[in-house]
Amino acid sequence: VYRVFESVAKKYDVMNDSMTLGIHRVWKDILVHKMNPSPGTLLLDVAGGTGDIAFRFINYVRSVRERQLQRKLRHHQNLSWQEIAESYQEDKSKSLGDSQVVVCDINKEMLKVGKQKAQHLGYSEGLSWVLGNAEELPFDDDKFDVYTIAFGIRNVTRIDLALQEAYRVLKPGGRFLCLEFSQVSNSLLSRLYDLYSFQVIPVLGEVIAGDWKSYQYLVESIRRFPPQEEFKAMIEDAGFFKVDYQNLNSGIVAIHSGFKL
């Protein structure tokens, strides 16, 4: 698995767009909207090396802060323009309101790609990068408000250990959110999806990334991943409460959610 992601890291984003026709971006947007983070939220994004969830989280929190600031200034109609400007500048300088996202990935190459993207897109505040294994996270107990893992948990050797670690590092009241390929409910769509996955995706991998084998592996790993109800039971076994899932695009992917109480 490590070698697969090392070899695909540089073409990872291009391949994601090609394989999903760009829909992966919408799925990730839905994940962050479901999270609905507020200023001050501490997020751990595991297997998030290329920064897709981290950047969305930062954008979301910034927009919440911006709305809060506008509401605050509207309520102070009697302020002078100078006071408004000073207040605005002061709040702008803390645009994340103590929110932080820690991106943790086992793969150096993926982190490297993420850091380059962050630099290019101008993300620096409230963002840190950590090399670490989902099955043995290098963080204290009860540390994070939210744990996310998007398209990463199926590549973990021991999913049960990764779920236990997610539970351990979350604060009481913290939330687990997982976006992952799942089992398609519609039989016709399922047959078309299989045909596309096994006949088209490895070819795209060869043409775009020069790597047939890695994308053949990725397709097979999707099929081996437990279906929705089975994975839900695994999350509950790890100790999470109020576990549920939301199917997107007839179950091509699902967002699983649970809380540490």
C-alpha positions as CSV (number, residue, x, y, z in Angstrom):
1,V,0.0,0.0,0.0
2,Y,2.8,2.4,0.9
3,R,4.5,1.9,-2.5
4,V,1.2,2.3,-4.3
5,F,0.6,5.8,-2.8
6,E,4.3,6.7,-3.1
7,S,4.1,6.0,-6.9
8,V,0.7,7.8,-7.4
9,A,1.2,10.8,-5.1
10,K,2.2,13.3,-7.9
11,K,-0.7,12.4,-10.1
12,Y,-3.2,11.8,-7.3
13,D,-5.4,14.9,-7.8
14,V,-5.4,14.6,-11.6
15,M,-6.4,10.9,-11.3
16,N,-9.1,11.6,-8.7
17,D,-10.7,14.1,-11.1
18,S,-10.4,11.7,-14.1
19,M,-11.7,8.6,-12.2
20,T,-14.7,10.4,-10.7
21,L,-15.3,13.1,-13.3
22,G,-14.6,15.6,-10.6
23,I,-17.4,14.4,-8.4
24,H,-15.0,13.6,-5.5
25,R,-14.8,17.3,-4.9
26,V,-18.6,17.5,-4.3
27,W,-18.3,14.4,-1.9
28,K,-15.6,16.2,0.1
29,D,-17.7,19.4,0.2
30,I,-20.6,17.4,1.6
31,L,-18.3,15.8,4.2
32,V,-17.2,19.2,5.5
33,H,-20.7,20.6,5.5
34,K,-21.9,17.6,7.5
35,M,-19.0,18.3,9.9
36,N,-20.2,22.0,10.2
37,P,-17.1,23.1,12.1
38,S,-17.2,26.3,14.1
39,P,-14.3,28.6,14.9
40,G,-12.1,26.9,17.6
41,T,-12.6,23.4,16.2
42,L,-9.6,21.2,16.4
43,L,-9.6,18.7,13.5
44,L,-7.5,15.6,12.8
45,D,-7.6,14.6,9.2
46,V,-6.0,11.1,8.8
47,A,-4.7,9.9,5.5
48,G,-5.3,13.4,4.2
49,G,-1.8,14.0,2.7
50,T,-2.9,16.1,-0.3
51,G,-4.8,18.5,2.0
52,D,-8.2,18.3,0.3
53,I,-10.2,18.1,3.5
54,A,-7.9,20.4,5.4
55,F,-8.2,23.2,2.9
56,R,-12.0,22.9,2.8
57,F,-12.1,23.0,6.6
58,I,-10.1,26.2,6.6
59,N,-12.3,27.8,4.0
60,Y,-15.5,26.8,5.8
61,V,-14.3,28.1,9.2
62,R,-13.1,31.4,7.6
63,S,-16.5,31.9,6.0
64,V,-18.3,31.3,9.4
65,R,-15.9,33.8,11.0
66,E,-16.6,36.3,8.3
67,R,-20.4,36.0,8.8
68,Q,-19.9,36.3,12.6
69,L,-17.8,39.5,12.1
70,Q,-20.4,41.0,9.8
71,R,-23.2,40.3,12.2
72,K,-21.1,41.8,15.1
73,L,-20.4,45.0,13.1
74,R,-24.1,45.3,12.1
75,H,-25.1,45.3,15.8
76,H,-22.7,48.2,16.4
77,Q,-24.2,50.8,14.1
78,N,-22.9,53.7,16.3
79,L,-19.2,52.8,15.8
80,S,-17.0,55.2,13.9
81,W,-15.5,54.1,10.6
82,Q,-12.1,53.9,12.3
83,E,-13.4,51.6,15.1
84,I,-15.1,49.4,12.5
85,A,-11.9,49.2,10.4
86,E,-9.8,48.4,13.5
87,S,-12.3,45.8,14.7
88,Y,-12.4,44.3,11.2
89,Q,-8.6,44.1,10.9
90,E,-8.2,42.6,14.4
91,D,-10.8,39.9,13.6
92,K,-9.4,39.3,10.1
93,S,-6.0,38.6,11.6
94,K,-7.6,35.7,13.6
95,S,-9.7,34.5,10.6
96,L,-9.8,30.9,12.0
97,G,-10.6,31.8,15.5
98,D,-8.2,29.3,17.1
99,S,-9.3,26.5,14.8
100,Q,-6.6,24.1,13.7
101,V,-6.3,21.2,11.4
102,V,-3.6,18.5,11.7
103,V,-3.1,16.4,8.6
104,C,-1.7,13.0,9.4
105,D,-0.5,10.6,6.7
106,I,1.7,7.6,6.7
107,N,3.2,8.5,3.3
108,K,6.0,11.1,3.0
109,E,5.3,11.7,-0.7
110,M,1.6,12.4,-0.1
111,L,2.5,14.9,2.6
112,K,5.1,16.6,0.4
113,V,2.4,17.0,-2.3
114,G,0.0,18.5,0.3
115,K,2.6,20.9,1.6
116,Q,3.4,22.1,-1.9
117,K,-0.3,22.7,-2.6
118,A,-0.8,24.6,0.7
119,Q,2.1,26.8,-0.2
120,H,0.8,27.4,-3.7
121,L,-2.8,28.1,-2.5
122,G,-1.6,30.3,0.4
123,Y,-2.7,28.1,3.3
124,S,-0.4,28.4,6.4
125,E,-2.4,29.5,9.4
126,G,-3.9,26.8,11.6
127,L,-2.4,24.0,9.5
128,S,0.2,21.4,10.4
129,W,1.5,18.2,8.8
130,V,2.4,15.0,10.7
131,L,3.9,11.7,9.5
132,G,1.9,9.0,11.3
133,N,0.1,5.7,11.1
134,A,-3.7,5.5,11.5
135,E,-3.2,2.3,13.5
136,E,-0.9,4.0,16.0
137,L,-1.5,7.7,16.0
138,P,1.3,10.0,17.5
139,F,-1.2,12.0,19.6
140,D,-2.4,12.2,23.2
141,D,-5.8,10.8,24.3
142,D,-8.9,13.1,24.2
143,K,-7.2,15.8,22.0
144,F,-9.4,16.5,18.9
145,D,-13.0,17.7,18.4
146,V,-13.3,16.0,15.0
147,Y,-11.5,13.1,13.3
148,T,-11.9,12.7,9.5
149,I,-10.6,10.1,7.1
150,A,-11.6,10.4,3.4
151,F,-10.8,7.5,1.1
152,G,-8.1,6.2,3.4
153,I,-9.6,3.7,5.8
154,R,-9.9,0.9,3.2
155,N,-6.1,1.0,2.8
156,V,-5.5,0.5,6.5
157,T,-4.2,-3.0,7.3
158,R,-6.2,-3.3,10.5
159,I,-9.4,-1.2,10.3
160,D,-10.4,-2.2,13.8
161,L,-7.2,-0.7,15.2
162,A,-7.6,2.5,13.2
163,L,-11.2,2.9,14.6
164,Q,-9.9,2.3,18.2
165,E,-7.2,5.0,17.6
166,A,-9.8,7.4,16.3
167,Y,-11.9,6.9,19.4
168,R,-8.8,7.3,21.7
169,V,-7.7,10.7,20.3
170,L,-11.2,12.3,20.2
171,K,-12.4,14.3,23.1
172,P,-15.6,13.2,24.8
173,G,-18.3,14.6,22.6
174,G,-16.0,14.4,19.6
175,R,-17.1,13.3,16.2
176,F,-15.8,10.6,13.8
177,L,-16.5,11.1,10.1
178,C,-15.4,8.8,7.3
179,L,-15.9,9.2,3.6
180,E,-15.3,6.0,1.7
181,F,-16.3,4.0,-1.4
182,S,-19.1,1.7,-0.5
183,Q,-21.6,-0.8,-1.9
184,V,-23.9,0.3,-4.7
185,S,-27.5,-0.4,-4.0
186,N,-28.9,-0.3,-7.6
187,S,-28.1,-3.5,-9.4
188,L,-27.9,-2.0,-12.9
189,L,-25.7,0.9,-11.7
190,S,-23.6,-1.7,-9.8
191,R,-22.9,-3.6,-13.1
192,L,-22.0,-0.4,-14.9
193,Y,-19.8,0.7,-12.0
194,D,-18.0,-2.7,-12.0
195,L,-17.4,-2.4,-15.7
196,Y,-16.1,1.1,-15.4
197,S,-13.9,0.3,-12.4
198,F,-12.2,-2.8,-13.8
199,Q,-12.0,-1.8,-17.5
200,V,-11.5,2.0,-17.5
201,I,-9.8,3.0,-14.2
202,P,-6.6,0.9,-14.7
203,V,-6.4,2.2,-18.3
204,L,-6.7,5.8,-17.0
205,G,-4.0,5.0,-14.4
206,E,-1.7,3.8,-17.2
207,V,-2.3,6.8,-19.5
208,I,-2.2,9.5,-16.8
209,A,0.1,8.2,-14.1
210,G,2.0,5.5,-16.1
211,D,0.9,3.0,-13.4
212,W,-1.7,0.3,-14.3
213,K,-0.9,-1.9,-11.2
214,S,-1.5,0.7,-8.5
215,Y,-5.0,1.6,-9.9
216,Q,-5.9,-2.1,-10.4
217,Y,-5.1,-2.4,-6.6
218,L,-7.2,0.6,-5.7
219,V,-10.2,-0.8,-7.6
220,E,-9.8,-4.2,-5.8
221,S,-9.4,-2.5,-2.4
222,I,-12.8,-0.8,-3.0
223,R,-14.5,-4.1,-3.6
224,R,-12.9,-5.7,-0.5
225,F,-14.1,-2.9,1.8
226,P,-17.0,-3.9,4.1
227,P,-20.5,-2.8,3.0
228,Q,-22.3,0.0,4.9
229,E,-24.1,-2.0,7.6
230,E,-21.0,-4.1,8.3
231,F,-18.7,-1.1,8.6
232,K,-21.3,0.7,10.8
233,A,-21.2,-2.3,13.2
234,M,-17.3,-2.0,13.3
235,I,-17.6,1.7,14.2
236,E,-20.0,0.8,17.0
237,D,-17.6,-2.0,18.2
238,A,-14.9,0.6,18.6
239,G,-17.1,2.4,21.1
240,F,-18.9,5.1,19.1
241,F,-22.5,6.1,19.6
242,K,-25.2,7.5,17.4
243,V,-23.5,5.8,14.4
244,D,-25.1,6.3,11.0
245,Y,-24.3,6.7,7.4
246,Q,-25.4,8.7,4.4
247,N,-25.2,7.1,0.9
248,L,-24.1,9.4,-1.9
249,N,-24.7,8.5,-5.6
250,S,-26.6,5.3,-4.8
251,G,-23.9,4.1,-2.4
252,I,-20.9,4.6,-4.7
253,V,-19.6,6.4,-1.6
254,A,-21.0,6.7,1.9
255,I,-20.3,9.1,4.8
256,H,-20.2,7.3,8.2
257,S,-20.6,9.3,11.4
258,G,-20.3,8.5,15.1
259,F,-19.8,10.3,18.4
260,K,-17.5,9.6,21.4
261,L,-19.7,10.1,24.5
